């Protein structure tokens, strides 16, 4: 293996790891925090699930980057976007956010149904995945 080939592989792996971390931060941290700020009690996923999702995102991002010029990268791109939407869906309990607080002996309960917003997130993720896959074919021609 030549030095330039090795540098290219290392660069692609690093890019894939960075992409996976960014997807995790957007779908697993920022999006649930943004939506859950509407009502209390939504919380992020448990740490073990978070580590698994982070691992999946990093693995998919690395595979996408390394296999960039291969047809196999198309389903990987779509799956990574769907995994992000699934993570947001799970972190927000399917869009049903509930919380309660006690003030001077009175308990105030708040419930919000943000599932239509999550449907939009899933749809945008799907569209983004398919547009990304379509650009693969247009780039080849």
Secondary structure, 3 states (H helix, E strand, C coil): CCHHHHHHHHHHHHHHHHHHHHHHHHHHHHHHHHHHCCCCCCCCCCHHHHHHHHHHHHHHHHHHHHCCCCCCHHHHHHHHHHHHHHHHHHHCHHHEEEEEEEECCEEEEEEEECHHHHHHHHHHHHHHHHHHHHHHHHHHC
